[in-house]
């Protein structure tokens, strides 16, 4: 079974390892010791081993997850001696495959992933570039793999992981407003989140029907749904969301 080594034991490593274990992965996981608190917690909760050093991680593992902060990548990786036995999975945002290869010389297989943090509790998409048939069964422990055809497509997919966090703030605003109009906080939270998860699940179960068509079939003339939706559209509700995506897209193109 694949032996996973993690260089950069931080937030990403924590939720990715949690997703793997919840999905049934039973292989060995070796952690870099730098973030001692998170490493100790992962050792306790998910049967990981804390290595003596990053070099020790490379010695024991064949699949290496890089979750170092991008600004620290060169400092952390260039002193290490990677080899042909290693396959690299990078979760370092904004660093293209070509640059990663410069940092991990000697490695044949280099891939990028960027799943959202919620996968530690709920299965979700795992954007992958380039395709990696040999890794599909491993990644499937953590979620649903979405293989992207180009690095540009991968960068756009990464923005969806950012979007998944924006949704929390939208839900908070909706919840707050419902409470202001008389709903108790517990019910407002449960109903708001349930009515985000539900439509997403329904749309995923009907991939041949466009999202706009699903909305139109529900928000019919004379319904409260249509009344509210027409107000949102009249105020250009999608404008700031589109602008945020364009902002991130431009930033990612600068770093590529």
MARVO-56256 format. One record per residue: z, x, y of N, C-alpha, C, O, CB in turn; residue in three letters. Coordinates in pm, whole numbers. Each point is the difference from the previous one (the first is absolute). Glycine has a CB too. Layout:
<sites>
> n.c3/n.c1/n.c2/ca.c3/ca.c1/ca.c2/c.c3/c.c1/c.c2/o.c3/o.c1/o.c2/cb.c3/cb.c1/cb.c2/type
> Z/X/Y/Z/X/Y/Z/X/Y/Z/X/Y/Z/X/Y/ALA
...
</sites>
This chain:
<sites>
> n.c3/n.c1/n.c2/ca.c3/ca.c1/ca.c2/c.c3/c.c1/c.c2/o.c3/o.c1/o.c2/cb.c3/cb.c1/cb.c2/type
> 0/84/-119/0/-84/119/0/88/125/55/110/0/67/-293/-125/UNK
> -185/132/231/-6/72/127/140/35/51/90/-84/0/-304/-33/53/UNK
> 230/241/-10/126/43/62/-24/8/151/-83/78/46/156/52/-255/UNK
> -1/-210/283/-20/-9/145/93/95/74/120/5/-28/-191/-244/2/UNK
> 15/313/119/80/83/88/-16/-48/143/-110/-35/42/87/231/-197/UNK
> 131/-198/230/-3/-52/137/40/110/98/109/56/-10/-56/-289/-73/UNK
> -143/263/176/30/93/107/7/-81/129/-101/-50/49/-13/246/-169/UNK
> 234/-207/174/24/-87/114/76/-123/-44/-58/-109/-9/-151/193/121/UNK
> 337/-68/-140/80/-109/-56/59/-83/113/116/16/37/-62/122/-242/UNK
> -137/-228/259/43/-85/111/-23/-147/-30/6/-43/-115/-56/229/271/UNK
> 25/-263/-50/-13/-145/-13/-114/-39/-93/18/-86/-87/75/63/317/UNK
> -211/85/-212/-114/-35/-84/31/27/-146/-22/-86/-86/-134/135/275/UNK
> 207/69/-218/31/36/-139/97/-101/-61/-14/-37/-116/-23/279/169/UNK
> 135/-287/26/100/-92/-51/-62/-132/-43/28/-49/-110/142/156/258/UNK
> -254/-166/-63/-54/-130/-40/-111/11/-104/-20/-92/-78/79/7/304/UNK
> -131/197/-228/-103/16/-102/63/21/-137/-45/-57/-99/-110/154/271/UNK
> 260/-15/-178/69/22/-127/66/-129/-48/-4/-30/-120/45/271/183/UNK
> 18/-317/28/59/-129/-39/-106/-90/-61/26/-66/-100/146/87/282/UNK
> -291/-26/-121/-108/-84/-51/-43/46/-139/-22/-83/-89/-56/40/323/UNK
> 67/174/-254/-39/53/-131/101/-40/-108/-39/-48/-106/-75/240/219/UNK
> 241/-173/-85/103/-31/-99/7/-151/-27/12/-41/-115/119/243/189/UNK
> -139/-282/31/1/-146/-21/-121/-47/-79/4/-101/-70/122/75/283/UNK
> -236/103/-200/-122/-35/-74/-2/50/-142/-93/-30/-75/-23/33/289/UNK
> 218/75/-254/10/44/-139/-32/145/-26/-5/41/-115/-51/-267/60/UNK
> 34/306/159/-28/142/-21/126/71/-49/105/-9/62/-283/3/118/UNK
> 165/76/-292/116/67/-61/-13/152/-4/82/68/-61/-48/-271/-76/UNK
> -137/256/201/-20/144/0/100/73/86/75/-62/76/-313/21/-115/UNK
> 239/174/27/91/82/78/-45/8/146/-120/6/28/176/128/-234/UNK
> 41/-134/297/-27/12/143/87/112/55/122/-4/-12/-183/-244/33/UNK
> -3/348/40/70/115/57/-9/-7/152/-109/-16/56/59/156/-261/UNK
> 164/-127/272/7/-17/144/27/131/71/77/84/-47/4/-316/12/UNK
> -147/250/150/37/114/85/141/-25/54/37/-115/25/-280/159/38/UNK
> 321/62/-44/141/-16/34/29/-11/149/116/-17/39/-68/142/-243/UNK
> -150/-117/289/25/15/144/82/-115/57/98/24/71/-312/100/-54/UNK
> 176/-249/-45/78/-114/49/102/-35/-108/-24/-87/-84/-171/-2/226/UNK
> 308/155/-137/98/-8/-109/54/-140/-21/24/-41/-114/36/275/162/UNK
> -41/-309/61/56/-134/-13/-91/-94/-75/43/-68/-94/76/105/305/UNK
> -247/-42/-171/-96/-87/-69/-23/48/-143/-9/-81/-92/-102/27/311/UNK
> 102/187/-238/-21/54/-134/114/-40/-94/-24/-38/-114/-103/231/213/UNK
> 250/-185/-50/115/-37/-83/-2/-149/-35/34/-38/-112/98/221/219/UNK
> -173/-265/-12/-6/-144/-25/-108/-32/-103/21/-82/-89/60/38/322/UNK
> -198/108/-221/-108/-23/-95/37/52/-139/-37/-60/-101/-129/75/288/UNK
> 238/95/-192/48/51/-129/90/-102/-67/-11/-25/-120/-5/261/206/UNK
> 106/-294/-7/97/-96/-54/-67/-133/-39/27/-55/-107/151/162/249/UNK
> -264/-158/-56/-54/-136/-19/-122/-4/-90/-24/-100/-68/111/44/290/UNK
> -166/165/-223/-128/-5/-70/-24/118/-94/-115/35/-27/27/-160/221/UNK
> 195/185/-243/-7/103/-103/-100/113/36/-83/39/-83/144/-215/-86/UNK
> -50/226/291/-83/112/43/78/131/-17/122/-1/-15/-245/-148/179/UNK
> 51/259/-161/61/132/-5/-21/69/134/-112/0/53/75/15/-303/UNK
> 140/44/304/-11/73/125/-29/146/-31/82/68/-63/77/-229/179/UNK
> -274/209/-71/-40/139/-27/75/96/92/62/-42/98/-289/-36/-171/UNK
> 222/205/40/67/102/80/-77/32/129/58/43/99/38/52/-309/UNK
> -228/-117/206/-85/33/114/-134/-71/-17/-26/-61/-104/140/287/133/UNK
> -199/-219/73/-134/-56/-12/-81/73/-107/-79/-62/-72/87/-4/313/UNK
> 11/195/-252/-69/78/-104/43/-47/-138/-81/-3/-93/66/200/247/UNK
> 141/-232/-169/52/-51/-126/-65/-134/-35/-25/-29/-117/243/148/160/UNK
> -245/-200/59/-70/-127/-23/-137/27/-60/-40/-65/-97/163/-42/290/UNK
> -196/204/-136/-134/32/-50/4/53/-143/-92/-25/-78/21/75/312/UNK
> 174/21/-267/11/56/-135/17/-108/-105/-54/11/-110/153/195/208/UNK
> -24/-311/-66/34/-101/-100/-97/-119/-5/-9/-67/-103/244/135/135/UNK
> -307/-95/77/-82/-122/6/-148/33/3/-41/109/39/227/-224/81/UNK
> -268/16/-163/-145/17/7/-64/-89/106/-105/34/54/107/25/-294/UNK
> 60/-173/272/-47/-86/107/97/16/118/119/-25/-13/-225/-142/-151/UNK
> 53/210/278/85/33/115/-24/-101/113/-111/-13/51/108/259/-115/UNK
> 108/-316/101/-5/-91/114/44/75/125/110/54/6/-64/-255/-155/UNK
> -134/203/249/32/63/128/38/-109/99/-86/-77/44/-71/272/-90/UNK
> 284/-201/83/44/-98/99/76/69/112/98/-52/54/-86/-125/-232/UNK
> -62/296/213/54/77/111/-51/-62/130/-112/-51/4/123/264/-144/UNK
> 69/-209/246/-49/-46/129/-121/83/39/2/123/-14/231/-198/84/UNK
> -340/12/-20/-125/73/29/20/123/86/-65/102/-22/-53/-316/3/UNK
> 206/206/118/20/114/90/68/118/-68/-1/111/52/13/-271/136/UNK
> 48/136/-305/68/107/-74/-79/45/-124/49/82/-78/169/-174/160/UNK
> -338/38/-100/-75/25/-123/-31/147/-22/24/54/-108/-121/-280/132/UNK
> 43/291/78/-39/140/-17/121/87/-33/-6/84/-90/-183/-118/250/UNK
> 298/15/-87/121/78/-23/53/-17/-142/46/96/-62/8/-117/305/UNK
> -59/-104/-294/58/-28/-132/-92/41/-114/49/41/-106/74/-229/209/UNK
> -254/178/-85/-91/14/-113/-66/137/-13/-22/47/-111/-18/-287/134/UNK
> 9/303/88/-76/125/-8/71/110/-79/-68/80/-64/-32/-140/280/UNK
> 233/70/-214/65/106/-79/-2/-25/-151/31/90/-78/114/-49/273/UNK
> -181/-163/-238/8/-35/-141/-125/41/-77/-108/12/57/256/-203/5/UNK
> -130/213/-191/-112/41/-85/-36/-115/-94/60/-18/-106/12/261/119/UNK
> -172/-319/28/-52/-107/-84/-97/59/-101/-51/111/17/80/-279/170/UNK
> -55/91/-294/-92/48/-103/-92/-111/-49/13/-115/42/156/284/-110/UNK
> -260/-135/-20/-97/-96/-50/64/-109/-85/-58/-106/-20/-113/285/24/UNK
> 293/-153/-54/68/-102/-80/48/-116/87/31/-107/-51/39/284/-111/UNK
> -65/-154/293/55/-102/88/-105/-98/50/-114/38/29/287/126/39/UNK
> -133/-289/-58/-76/-103/70/86/-41/119/120/-24/-15/-241/-58/-197/UNK
> 60/73/330/75/-29/121/-27/-142/49/-115/-42/13/108/284/48/UNK
> 115/-314/-36/-5/-131/66/65/17/137/119/30/8/-113/-159/-231/UNK
> -82/110/328/55/18/133/29/-134/66/-83/-91/0/-41/306/21/UNK
> 244/-225/35/37/-117/81/28/45/142/82/-60/70/14/-58/-272/UNK
> -162/225/246/18/54/133/-104/-65/93/-118/32/-7/208/189/-85/UNK
> -45/-310/175/-89/-81/83/-84/87/93/51/91/66/113/-279/-77/UNK
> -294/157/15/-88/64/95/-53/136/-40/-78/59/75/199/-182/92/UNK
> -82/176/-283/-49/130/-43/-109/-20/-106/30/-46/-110/196/154/159/UNK
> -352/-75/-17/-111/-26/-92/3/90/-122/69/102/-3/-203/-175/196/UNK
> 57/35/-293/-4/74/-126/-38/146/22/58/89/-62/-118/-301/-56/UNK
> -38/237/206/-43/138/26/113/87/48/13/115/-44/-237/-200/95/UNK
> 305/34/39/113/78/51/107/18/-106/62/106/-9/-109/-192/238/UNK
> 70/-17/-310/99/11/-108/-41/112/-97/84/78/-45/-28/-325/66/UNK
> -185/254/-52/-48/105/-91/30/140/56/29/92/-76/-210/-248/-4/UNK
> 173/171/211/32/129/62/147/35/-18/36/118/-9/-219/-155/175/UNK
> 268/-65/-172/145/21/-11/46/19/-144/107/56/-24/-80/-191/229/UNK
> -108/88/-301/40/7/-142/-108/73/-81/-46/-50/-102/179/-166/124/UNK
> -172/331/25/-108/74/-65/30/23/-148/113/30/-39/-166/82/258/UNK
> -53/-127/-299/15/16/-144/1/-131/-75/-8/-2/-123/131/207/167/UNK
> -113/-317/30/3/-133/-63/-141/-60/-1/-69/2/101/308/-37/-24/UNK
> -281/-17/-191/-131/-64/-10/1/-144/49/-90/-43/71/41/192/-264/UNK
> 153/-224/154/4/-144/27/98/-30/113/120/22/-14/-179/-70/-225/UNK
> 7/-4/351/82/-39/114/-35/-143/39/-117/-34/20/130/273/62/UNK
> 89/-324/-72/-21/-141/32/101/-45/104/105/62/18/-195/-105/-249/UNK
> 57/-65/300/90/-56/101/41/-143/-40/-82/-76/-51/-26/219/230/UNK
> 234/-177/-156/49/-136/-20/85/-40/120/53/86/70/-57/-58/-322/UNK
> 15/-159/276/87/-46/108/40/-145/-22/-43/-88/74/-67/250/85/UNK
> 192/-189/-260/50/-137/-20/105/-34/105/57/89/63/-103/-72/-309/UNK
> 71/-146/262/100/-46/95/140/10/-61/15/3/-122/-184/-157/226/UNK
> 269/157/-18/137/21/-46/54/-114/-85/93/19/-77/-57/116/279/UNK
> -94/-256/-187/55/-113/-75/-23/10/-150/57/-79/-75/-94/-58/275/UNK
> -46/233/-246/-29/7/-143/123/35/-83/-2/-16/-122/-230/82/178/UNK
> 339/-18/9/120/27/-79/62/-129/-53/78/4/-96/-37/201/232/UNK
> -76/-319/-75/55/-128/-45/-107/-96/-50/26/-82/-88/157/113/250/UNK
> -305/-22/-107/-108/-93/-34/-128/80/-21/-35/84/83/143/-272/50/UNK
> -178/164/-242/-124/72/-25/-100/-29/111/-9/-111/51/49/100/-298/UNK
> -114/115/284/-98/-15/107/-111/102/-16/-3/75/-97/180/-162/249/UNK
> -271/89/-56/-116/90/-11/37/146/23/88/32/80/-231/-219/-3/UNK
> 74/275/-150/15/144/18/-137/56/35/-81/24/-90/278/-10/-74/UNK
> -226/9/292/-128/60/38/-11/141/-57/95/78/7/-100/-216/205/UNK
> -111/170/-268/-23/129/-65/-135/55/40/-100/-72/1/244/4/-194/UNK
> -148/197/227/-127/70/27/19/148/-35/105/58/28/-168/-223/158/UNK
> -40/226/-249/-113/-65/-66/42/-61/-134/117/7/-37/-272/155/149/UNK
> 60/-221/-183/30/-63/-128/62/101/-96/-33/119/1/-157/-280/33/UNK
> 281/112/-117/71/88/-95/23/-76/-131/111/-47/-24/2/172/215/UNK
> -216/-136/-275/15/-75/-126/119/46/-83/65/-82/-65/-309/48/66/UNK
> 273/163/0/110/53/-83/137/-43/51/99/7/-73/-243/188/16/UNK
> 151/-239/183/129/-37/59/24/-150/4/107/-45/41/-121/250/93/UNK
> -84/-284/-175/10/-144/16/118/-59/-76/71/-86/53/-316/78/-23/UNK
> 267/53/-152/110/-55/-79/135/39/60/95/-78/-5/-239/87/-201/UNK
> 153/111/263/124/43/64/26/-83/126/110/-55/16/-142/288/-106/UNK
> -65/-243/179/18/-74/125/24/-148/-24/65/-67/80/-210/233/33/UNK
> 93/-218/-225/18/-142/-30/146/-36/-24/37/-117/11/-265/115/-110/UNK
> 311/101/67/143/-29/-11/58/-48/134/91/-81/3/-73/254/-186/UNK
> -74/-120/293/56/-28/132/-66/-117/71/62/-62/86/-8/300/-72/UNK
> -179/-271/-50/-67/-109/70/-144/-16/-43/-41/50/-104/192/-13/295/UNK
> -227/-108/-107/-140/-28/-28/-86/100/76/-3/0/123/51/-246/-160/UNK
> -119/331/-37/-78/108/63/-127/-56/64/-75/-75/-63/167/239/-105/UNK
> -114/-127/293/-123/-34/72/-70/131/33/42/72/91/57/-289/6/UNK
> -206/248/-172/-72/125/21/-98/-15/116/-81/-92/1/104/150/-245/UNK
> -15/32/340/-86/-6/118/-119/94/-14/13/108/-58/186/-168/198/UNK
> -316/21/-86/-122/78/-20/-15/121/92/-83/86/-26/-20/-294/-49/UNK
> 181/215/183/-13/110/95/134/25/67/91/-82/-7/-334/26/45/UNK
> 253/172/26/124/32/69/21/-92/121/113/-36/32/-133/274/-110/UNK
> -89/-275/144/11/-93/112/56/-134/-48/87/-58/65/-281/171/50/UNK
> 145/-161/-229/52/-125/-57/148/13/-33/77/-94/19/-304/42/-112/UNK
> 266/170/43/142/22/-30/85/-8/126/107/-61/-1/-172/205/-194/UNK
> 17/-84/304/77/-4/124/17/-144/48/107/-37/49/-193/265/12/UNK
> -19/-309/-75/12/-140/41/97/-74/-92/74/-88/45/-310/94/44/UNK
> 236/29/-216/94/-61/-93/143/36/35/91/-79/-19/-265/85/-160/UNK
> 193/116/231/133/43/38/56/-86/113/121/-20/9/-179/253/-81/UNK
> -31/-282/159/44/-86/109/60/-129/-55/90/-57/62/-266/154/88/UNK
> 129/-143/-266/58/-121/-57/145/21/-41/80/-94/1/-306/27/-81/UNK
> 262/191/45/140/29/-30/85/-12/127/114/-45/-6/-185/198/-182/UNK
> 14/-112/301/69/-19/128/13/-150/29/105/-46/45/-195/267/41/UNK
> -17/-295/-110/0/-144/22/112/-69/-78/61/-95/49/-307/104/-9/UNK
> 272/40/-161/102/-64/-82/138/8/66/85/-86/-24/-218/143/-180/UNK
> 154/45/287/126/9/75/-3/-87/125/103/-57/38/-72/289/-125/UNK
> -147/-243/151/-10/-87/118/37/-144/-35/54/-73/83/-233/222/10/UNK
> 149/-188/-217/27/-138/-42/150/-32/10/37/-113/30/-236/123/-184/UNK
> 284/90/128/145/-25/12/37/-42/142/81/-90/20/-39/258/-201/UNK
> -103/-103/279/32/-32/138/-54/-138/40/63/-73/76/-66/318/-23/UNK
> -116/-279/-106/-53/-134/23/93/-104/-62/31/-101/63/-267/191/-60/UNK
> 281/-65/-126/90/-92/-67/132/-14/76/57/-108/7/-162/167/-226/UNK
> 153/52/275/123/-4/78/-17/-89/123/90/-78/33/-33/309/-113/UNK
> -173/-220/147/-25/-83/118/-6/-148/-37/56/-85/70/-180/276/36/UNK
> 54/-223/-216/-9/-139/-45/137/-53/-38/37/-111/38/-271/152/-119/UNK
> 309/39/6/135/-40/-42/89/-26/120/73/-100/4/-100/233/-213/UNK
> 22/-43/306/83/-15/120/-34/-129/75/90/-70/49/-75/320/-32/UNK
> -144/-279/-8/-41/-121/74/40/-127/-75/40/-98/62/-231/226/37/UNK
> 181/-126/-230/44/-115/-79/149/-25/18/44/-115/10/-226/161/-177/UNK
> 260/62/170/144/-14/23/29/-55/138/92/-80/19/-50/270/-176/UNK
> -120/-146/255/20/-48/137/-24/-150/11/53/-66/90/-123/291/-6/UNK
> -12/-278/-176/-32/-143/1/78/-79/-105/-32/-115/-28/-194/175/112/UNK
> 330/4/-143/92/-79/-81/13/33/-147/86/-56/-67/-136/-112/224/UNK
> -34/260/-211/11/35/-142/102/111/-16/7/91/82/-248/-159/-124/UNK
> 321/62/-66/100/104/-21/-68/130/-45/-106/-5/-63/278/-170/3/UNK
> -112/292/92/-64/129/-28/-38/22/-145/-109/51/-28/237/37/216/UNK
> -41/-125/-282/-30/23/-142/-123/-78/-43/-88/54/-67/331/-15/24/UNK
> -249/-166/80/-115/-83/-37/-126/49/70/-108/3/-60/260/-199/25/UNK
> -140/234/164/-116/47/76/-61/124/-64/-122/11/-11/222/-105/221/UNK
> -14/187/-252/-49/123/-64/-69/-31/-132/-111/47/-25/296/82/134/UNK
> -119/-209/-193/-56/-31/-132/-133/-74/12/-95/31/-72/327/-41/-21/UNK
> -239/-87/182/-122/-79/16/-113/83/61/-115/-11/-42/255/-195/67/UNK
> -107/288/74/-103/82/64/-59/100/-99/-122/10/-13/238/-37/233/UNK
> -29/101/-290/-50/100/-94/-71/-63/-118/-101/52/-47/287/98/116/UNK
> -135/-262/-118/-66/-69/-109/-138/-47/37/-91/-4/-83/311/-65/0/UNK
> -236/31/210/-130/-47/47/-90/112/49/-108/-25/53/216/-187/7/UNK
> -64/336/-77/-88/117/11/-44/43/-140/-118/23/-25/233/51/240/UNK
> -17/-63/-305/-32/43/-137/-89/-101/-72/-92/39/-72/310/82/63/UNK
> -191/-251/29/-77/-104/-70/-148/2/33/-81/7/-92/285/-142/92/UNK
> -243/128/128/-142/4/34/-69/128/-47/-115/-4/-42/166/-138/237/UNK
> 20/255/-187/-60/125/-48/-31/-9/-149/-108/39/-44/232/89/222/UNK
> -28/-179/-256/-21/-15/-143/-114/-96/-32/-79/25/-91/319/24/57/UNK
> -247/-159/109/-107/-99/-23/-137/62/29/-93/-19/-78/251/-168/136/UNK
> -170/260/52/-128/61/36/-41/105/-102/-118/11/-35/168/-54/276/UNK
> 47/122/-288/-31/101/-102/-47/-65/-130/-81/58/-73/249/95/177/UNK
> -117/-273/-132/-39/-71/-122/-136/-67/14/-57/-47/-99/298/10/49/UNK
> -295/33/172/-131/-63/25/-89/96/78/-36/-28/115/142/-202/-115/UNK
> -143/344/-61/-71/106/73/-140/-38/47/-54/67/88/184/90/-221/UNK
> -189/-262/76/-136/-38/39/-5/-93/121/-108/-30/51/43/58/-289/UNK
> 181/-73/282/7/-91/115/45/81/122/102/69/-6/-49/-270/-144/UNK
> -127/192/260/36/77/119/133/-49/56/38/-116/-18/-281/156/69/UNK
> 312/48/19/128/-36/59/-18/-109/105/83/-90/12/2/321/-54/UNK
> -194/-223/118/-26/-102/101/-24/-136/-64/41/-103/53/-138/279/98/UNK
> 29/-177/-268/-28/-125/-69/129/-63/-53/16/-122/4/-244/207/-65/UNK
> 318/-2/11/129/-52/-48/75/-65/115/53/-110/-14/-43/287/-165/UNK
> -5/-107/293/68/-54/117/-61/-133/43/71/-96/26/-14/329/46/UNK
> -190/-237/-65/-68/-121/47/23/-119/-94/2/-115/43/-175/260/65/UNK
> 190/-115/-237/21/-109/-96/140/-61/14/24/-111/-47/-184/223/-109/UNK
> 251/-39/219/138/-48/17/22/-53/141/59/-107/19/19/274/-190/UNK
> -126/-92/270/18/-39/141/-109/-98/39/-89/32/79/195/190/-25/UNK
> -100/-342/-109/-101/-102/27/37/-82/124/112/5/50/-167/-16/-296/UNK
> -44/-64/293/16/-76/124/121/-94/-8/17/-73/-98/-265/86/136/UNK
> 330/-9/66/115/-90/8/127/54/-61/104/-65/9/-264/-115/-14/UNK
> 155/299/-56/121/56/-62/79/85/100/-56/52/97/-60/-52/-321/UNK
> 246/12/199/81/88/83/-47/145/-15/5/78/96/192/-235/-119/UNK
> -243/192/-97/-49/136/-24/-114/33/94/-2/108/60/72/-125/-300/UNK
> -165/-74/253/-115/24/88/42/4/146/-52/80/79/-98/-192/-245/UNK
> 245/26/204/48/-2/137/57/135/40/-32/55/105/81/-300/-127/UNK
> 37/299/-64/59/131/30/-102/112/-5/3/90/84/210/-172/-177/UNK
> -304/77/-4/-101/105/-15/-94/3/120/-36/107/49/51/-130/-298/UNK
> -55/-93/297/-88/-5/116/68/58/124/-65/65/82/-47/-268/-179/UNK
> 243/180/110/72/59/112/1/153/-11/-25/70/98/168/-276/-81/UNK
> -114/257/-138/0/145/-19/-136/61/30/-9/105/64/187/-132/-237/UNK
> -284/-38/127/-134/53/24/-36/-5/147/-67/90/51/0/-163/-280/UNK
> 111/-32/298/-30/-12/143/68/110/81/-46/33/110/21/-279/-139/UNK
> 133/303/-24/72/108/67/-45/138/-48/59/102/37/135/-257/-10/UNK
> -298/158/-111/-51/128/-50/102/74/-82/21/120/18/-167/-108/178/UNK
> 211/-84/-288/112/58/-77/-41/123/-80/83/87/-26/15/-313/12/UNK
> -226/235/-25/-43/112/-83/-30/125/82/-16/109/-55/-75/-272/-107/UNK
> 81/148/295/-37/113/85/89/121/-13/-50/109/-26/-41/-273/180/UNK
> 223/151/-137/88/117/-13/-3/64/-138/14/122/-12/130/-225/183/UNK
> -162/22/-276/-6/55/-135/-127/85/-16/5/109/-57/125/-309/-32/UNK
> -242/149/139/-124/76/-7/11/130/80/-48/105/-42/-81/-319/13/UNK
> 194/205/146/17/118/85/87/105/-69/-28/120/9/3/-264/194/UNK
> 130/99/-271/87/94/-72/-76/72/-111/18/120/-20/180/-265/73/UNK
> -282/71/-124/-81/61/-106/-97/101/59/-18/108/-56/38/-318/-82/UNK
> -84/175/250/-93/92/66/72/125/48/-55/110/-8/-86/-304/77/UNK
> 264/178/-19/80/114/47/27/97/-114/-18/121/16/123/-267/158/UNK
> -61/94/-288/29/85/-114/-126/63/-57/0/117/-40/198/-260/-12/UNK
> -307/66/49/-127/53/-49/-45/119/82/-43/102/-56/-19/-330/-24/UNK
> 71/217/213/-40/111/87/89/121/-22/-49/113/-1/-34/-277/170/UNK
> 213/141/-186/93/110/-22/-30/72/-132/2/123/-6/173/-247/137/UNK
> -204/48/-235/-31/60/-129/-130/80/3/-11/103/-66/132/-290/-44/UNK
> -218/140/186/-126/73/13/20/135/71/-70/97/-27/-53/-316/32/UNK
> 220/222/85/30/124/71/61/105/-92/-25/119/16/59/-251/191/UNK
> 45/86/-304/69/94/-89/-86/41/-119/30/99/-67/185/-201/135/UNK
> -322/25/-95/-85/29/-116/-77/130/17/-76/39/-88/54/-285/46/UNK
</sites>
